[in-house]
Amino acid sequence: MRFLHFSDTHLGAEIHGRRDPQTGYHTHLKDFLACLDFVVQTAIDKDVDLVLFTGDAYHHPRPDPLPQREFFKRLITLSERGVPVLLLAGNHDMPPGYGEAAALDIVNVVKIPGVQFVRSPKVVSIPTRKGEVHLVCLPHPQRRALITVEEERGWEEDKVQRVMVQRVEELLNKLVRQVPANGAPILLAAHLWVEGAEFAGSERILSATNEPIVPPSVLRRPQFAYVALGHIHRHQVMDDLEPALVYAGSLGRLDFGEEKHPKGFLLVELEQTPKGKWGVKNREFFQTPTRPFVTVELDLRSAAEPMQEAEKQLKQDRRLDNAVARVFLFVTEAQRDQINLVRLRELLEERVNYLAALELRTGTTATQPTAEVRGLEELEHFLKQSPLQLLDLWLQERSSQAPELAQRKEQLLRLAEQLLEASDLR
């Protein structure tokens, strides 16, 4: 049995790009749709028996009609080819208010043959051309679905975390007991944060207080042939143990924090041993044709003619061709007036897909992503900062792309402090 596992398409994200004057599509959406087309074509070419999507179809819980239409066109293509598709709800797919419909609920209303959306924990059995497969489905576990306001009143966050993880484990135990015992392969599909996962840049602020951080041991069960994960945008296999716990990662790049990370999906082939146990025979990662994000840093401080040197080096850098790019020029104070940023912008915009930043800097260190979180300890330290500290950090990062914001930074911080004092949240 062969299936395709992909995740986190985030259609509708319009972060780095521009509006295409010919189609009206944002170029970031076009890039993500090209990746999605590659998924669909690979599923057809490889004759897969199932397509499994582990959450966050759209970037916003109330997406615009355009990304919805385009996503449905691809689902219908798979349906017409007889490929079953299971869509799991991610945190971006869930509506903000209790009782509201999710955008993907329409999948189950219009009943596209072979396509279903799962937004609550359940076991789903799917018939395929190679036989039945059972999927234990664990959509994004929201805090309020696991623990009530009344229950947690007076609790420390450590206790809240322990109780949330305990209830995820209890829920999973319950679901596993519901799986039919007919010898078919069993997969776990989950959209959650697994302890030890490495983040991508687009996940710099994940709130450890709003969702459980689940240890791998909670998910690793001998019944599962494969554990398909969504939510973390960095493709990774958690460890070498079986069954494999695999984040497919996001389908394309959302920001420069993901600049160096491969993006794609997995083609997984299962086999059954003579004793009847299902496991992974082969697992292959396919990289999508996502647009490159490129950061260029030129140190011009020792150049006699810094403008000419900048033009020369930028012209020679082929990485910039058709990329989403940001360029930082390190100069001395005396060299500032020798650099014509208008001229350099014109040259760059002739080559790049989108120029996110072009800046002069007089610092002595290369640019680093602001507060990029790589591990749980660093994340916990990050979340312990005050709201004003977090706002200051965000303004520093955004100011690199919006100079007018840098000019208003101190004023915004003063206003924020007044608001916090007035609301007694400081």
TASULNOR-V440781 format. One record per residue. RES is the residue in one small letter. OMEGA is omega in degrees with one decimal (* if undefined). D_CENTER is the distance of its C-alpha to the mean C-alpha in Angstrom with 2 decimals. Layout:
((RES;OMEGA;D_CENTER) (RES;OMEGA;D_CENTER))
This chain:
((m;-176.5;27.42) (r;177.4;24.43) (f;179.8;21.00) (l;-179.5;17.71) (h;174.0;14.42) (f;-171.5;11.19) (s;166.4;7.98) (d;177.9;5.12) (t;175.7;7.39) (h;177.6;7.14) (l;-177.8;10.78) (g;174.5;12.77) (a;179.1;10.77) (e;-171.2;13.82) (i;-178.6;13.10) (h;180.0;14.86) (g;-176.4;17.51) (r;178.4;20.61) (r;177.9;22.29) (d;-176.2;23.90) (p;-178.4;27.56) (q;-176.1;28.43) (t;-174.2;25.88) (g;178.2;24.62) (y;170.5;20.99) (h;-175.3;18.62) (t;177.5;17.92) (h;176.2;14.13) (l;178.9;14.40) (k;179.3;16.88) (d;-179.9;14.75) (f;178.5;12.00) (l;176.4;15.05) (a;176.2;16.62) (c;179.4;13.87) (l;175.6;14.24) (d;178.7;17.97) (f;175.4;17.79) (v;-177.5;16.28) (v;-178.2;19.11) (q;177.8;21.74) (t;177.6;20.93) (a;179.8;21.19) (i;-177.6;24.52) (d;-177.8;25.81) (k;175.4;25.14) (d;-177.1;26.66) (v;179.9;24.10) (d;-177.1;25.29) (l;170.2;22.07) (v;-176.5;18.54) (l;-179.1;16.14) (f;-172.0;12.83) (t;163.3;11.01) (g;-178.2;9.49) (d;175.8;7.84) (a;-177.4;10.05) (y;-179.9;10.47) (h;-178.6;9.15) (h;-179.6;12.37) (p;175.0;14.39) (r;-173.6;17.30) (p;174.3;16.19) (d;-180.0;18.86) (p;-175.8;21.00) (l;177.9;20.06) (p;176.4;16.49) (q;179.4;17.92) (r;-177.0;20.83) (e;177.5;19.01) (f;-179.4;16.77) (f;177.2;20.02) (k;179.6;21.88) (r;177.1;19.76) (l;-179.9;20.15) (i;176.9;23.84) (t;178.1;24.17) (l;179.6;23.04) (s;-179.2;25.30) (e;176.1;28.21) (r;177.4;27.89) (g;-179.6;28.19) (v;177.0;24.77) (p;-179.6;23.63) (v;172.2;20.06) (l;179.7;18.54) (l;-179.9;15.67) (l;179.8;14.37) (a;172.0;13.51) (g;-179.8;10.32) (n;178.0;10.74) (h;-180.0;9.94) (d;-174.4;12.50) (m;179.6;15.13) (p;-176.7;17.86) (p;-176.1;18.74) (g;178.9;22.36) (y;177.4;24.15) (g;179.6;25.61) (e;176.3;23.58) (a;171.9;22.40) (a;-178.5;18.81) (a;-177.4;18.22) (l;176.0;17.86) (d;-178.7;21.12) (i;178.4;22.98) (v;-178.0;22.10) (n;178.7;24.49) (v;-178.4;27.00) (v;174.4;27.61) (k;170.9;27.48) (i;-175.5;26.10) (p;175.8;27.82) (g;-177.5;25.75) (v;177.5;22.53) (q;-179.2;21.65) (f;-178.8;19.11) (v;-179.1;19.04) (r;174.9;18.31) (s;-176.9;20.65) (p;-179.5;21.33) (k;173.0;23.68) (v;-179.7;24.90) (v;176.0;24.77) (s;-173.9;27.15) (i;173.8;26.54) (p;176.4;29.40) (t;179.7;28.64) (r;-179.5;31.09) (k;-178.2;31.24) (g;-175.4;31.77) (e;172.6;29.95) (v;179.8;26.69) (h;179.2;25.79) (l;171.5;22.29) (v;-170.8;21.89) (c;179.0;19.15) (l;176.0;17.51) (p;-176.9;15.19) (h;-177.7;13.44) (p;-179.4;16.52) (q;-176.1;17.26) (r;-175.8;19.78) (r;173.8;22.49) (a;-177.7;22.37) (l;-172.3;23.23) (i;-177.3;25.58) (t;177.5;27.78) (v;-178.8;28.72) (e;-179.0;32.26) (e;-170.9;31.36) (e;-178.4;29.42) (r;-179.8;31.96) (g;-179.3;33.31) (w;168.0;30.84) (e;-177.8;29.20) (e;177.7;25.43) (d;179.3;26.01) (k;177.0;27.86) (v;178.9;25.28) (q;-178.9;22.71) (r;-179.0;25.33) (v;178.8;26.21) (m;179.1;22.69) (v;179.0;22.15) (q;-178.2;25.65) (r;171.7;25.07) (v;179.4;21.94) (e;178.0;24.23) (e;178.6;27.07) (l;179.7;25.05) (l;176.2;23.90) (n;179.7;27.56) (k;-179.6;28.70) (l;-179.1;26.41) (v;178.8;27.48) (r;-178.4;31.07) (q;-177.0;30.56) (v;178.0;29.59) (p;-179.1;32.62) (a;-178.2;34.47) (n;176.4;35.27) (g;179.0;33.97) (a;178.6;30.90) (p;-179.4;27.66) (i;178.0;25.34) (l;170.2;21.55) (l;174.3;19.28) (a;-175.0;16.09) (a;175.3;14.11) (h;-176.5;11.00) (l;-178.1;11.63) (w;177.8;11.78) (v;-179.9;14.23) (e;179.8;16.55) (g;179.5;16.45) (a;177.4;12.84) (e;-174.8;11.93) (f;168.9;9.13) (a;-175.1;7.54) (g;-176.5;9.02) (s;-178.3;6.68) (e;-176.0;7.26) (r;179.7;10.96) (i;171.9;12.20) (l;-175.0;11.48) (s;178.3;14.80) (a;-179.9;16.52) (t;-175.8;19.09) (n;-179.0;17.23) (e;178.8;16.02) (p;172.0;17.52) (i;-165.7;16.63) (v;175.9;17.98) (p;179.2;20.02) (p;-177.6;19.64) (s;178.8;23.26) (v;-175.6;22.60) (l;-173.1;20.55) (r;-179.9;22.66) (r;-179.1;25.54) (p;179.8;28.17) (q;-173.9;27.89) (f;173.7;24.37) (a;-175.1;24.31) (y;176.5;20.54) (v;-177.4;17.68) (a;-174.1;14.54) (l;170.7;11.48) (g;175.6;8.09) (h;176.6;6.03) (i;-169.9;5.66) (h;-179.7;3.61) (r;178.0;7.30) (h;-179.8;9.62) (q;170.5;12.53) (v;-168.3;15.57) (m;177.3;16.52) (d;-176.5;20.20) (d;-178.3;23.09) (l;177.3;24.30) (e;-1.9;24.57) (p;-178.7;23.00) (a;172.4;19.92) (l;-166.9;16.79) (v;167.2;14.02) (y;175.2;10.24) (a;-175.4;9.66) (g;178.8;6.33) (s;-174.1;4.43) (l;178.4;7.76) (g;-178.5;8.27) (r;178.0;8.16) (l;-178.9;7.42) (d;-175.0;9.94) (f;173.7;12.56) (g;179.7;11.09) (e;-174.0;9.46) (e;-173.1;12.93) (k;-176.6;14.31) (h;173.9;11.64) (p;-179.7;12.40) (k;-179.5;10.12) (g;-175.8;11.43) (f;-175.2;12.51) (l;170.0;15.43) (l;-172.4;18.97) (v;177.4;20.69) (e;179.7;24.44) (l;173.5;26.17) (e;-179.2;29.81) (q;179.2;32.34) (t;176.6;34.80) (p;178.7;38.52) (k;175.2;38.18) (g;-179.0;35.67) (k;178.6;32.49) (w;177.0;29.32) (g;-177.9;27.01) (v;174.8;24.87) (k;-178.8;27.16) (n;178.4;24.67) (r;-175.9;20.92) (e;178.5;19.82) (f;178.7;16.59) (f;177.6;16.66) (q;178.8;15.10) (t;178.7;14.27) (p;-179.2;16.25) (t;-177.8;13.50) (r;179.0;15.30) (p;169.3;15.93) (f;-172.6;15.29) (v;172.7;18.53) (t;179.0;20.04) (v;177.7;23.82) (e;-179.0;26.07) (l;176.1;29.79) (d;-175.3;32.42) (l;-171.0;35.42) (r;179.1;37.50) (s;-177.5;40.09) (a;177.6;40.38) (a;178.1;43.75) (e;-172.1;42.32) (p;180.0;38.69) (m;179.4;38.13) (q;179.3;39.46) (e;178.2;37.51) (a;179.4;34.22) (e;-178.4;35.02) (k;-176.5;36.02) (q;-179.7;32.96) (l;178.3;30.50) (k;-177.9;32.49) (q;-175.9;32.35) (d;-176.6;28.60) (r;178.2;27.46) (r;-176.0;23.77) (l;-174.4;23.87) (d;174.7;24.88) (n;-179.2;22.58) (a;163.5;19.68) (v;-168.3;17.70) (a;167.2;19.76) (r;-173.3;20.88) (v;178.2;24.34) (f;-179.0;26.05) (l;-179.8;29.80) (f;-174.8;31.52) (v;170.8;35.09) (t;178.6;38.05) (e;-178.5;39.29) (a;-177.6;42.18) (q;-174.0;39.97) (r;-176.0;37.99) (d;-179.5;40.59) (q;-178.1;40.69) (i;177.9;37.16) (n;-177.2;36.88) (l;178.4;33.26) (v;179.1;34.15) (r;-179.8;35.39) (l;177.9;32.41) (r;178.9;30.01) (e;180.0;32.10) (l;-177.7;32.02) (l;-176.6;28.27) (e;173.2;27.50) (e;-173.1;29.70) (r;-173.6;27.41) (v;172.0;23.79) (n;179.4;21.55) (y;178.7;20.64) (l;-176.2;21.98) (a;-178.9;19.72) (a;171.4;22.36) (l;-171.0;25.86) (e;167.6;27.50) (l;178.8;30.55) (r;179.9;30.29) (t;177.6;33.20) (g;-177.6;31.43) (t;-178.9;32.07) (t;178.2;28.64) (a;-178.8;25.72) (t;177.8;22.77) (q;176.0;20.19) (p;-177.6;16.80) (t;174.0;17.89) (a;178.1;17.26) (e;-173.1;14.41) (v;-178.6;14.13) (r;-178.2;14.53) (g;-174.8;16.33) (l;-178.5;17.42) (e;179.8;20.69) (e;179.4;19.30) (l;179.1;16.89) (e;176.9;19.95) (h;-179.5;21.98) (f;-175.8;19.55) (l;179.6;19.63) (k;179.7;23.42) (q;-178.2;23.91) (s;176.2;25.64) (p;179.3;24.23) (l;177.1;26.31) (q;179.2;24.97) (l;178.2;21.35) (l;177.9;22.47) (d;179.3;24.39) (l;-179.1;21.44) (w;179.9;19.32) (l;176.9;22.39) (q;-177.5;22.94) (e;-176.4;19.57) (r;-177.6;19.85) (s;179.1;23.50) (s;-179.5;22.82) (q;-178.2;21.68) (a;-177.0;24.05) (p;-179.6;27.48) (e;176.9;28.93) (l;178.8;26.59) (a;-179.6;27.98) (q;-176.5;31.44) (r;-172.7;30.72) (k;-176.5;28.79) (e;178.6;31.81) (q;179.7;32.82) (l;178.7;29.45) (l;178.2;29.50) (r;179.2;33.07) (l;178.6;32.25) (a;179.1;29.35) (e;177.9;31.80) (q;178.9;34.35) (l;-179.7;32.00) (l;178.5;31.05) (e;-179.4;34.73) (a;-178.3;35.71) (s;178.4;33.30) (d;-179.7;34.18) (l;-174.3;30.56) (r;*;31.17))
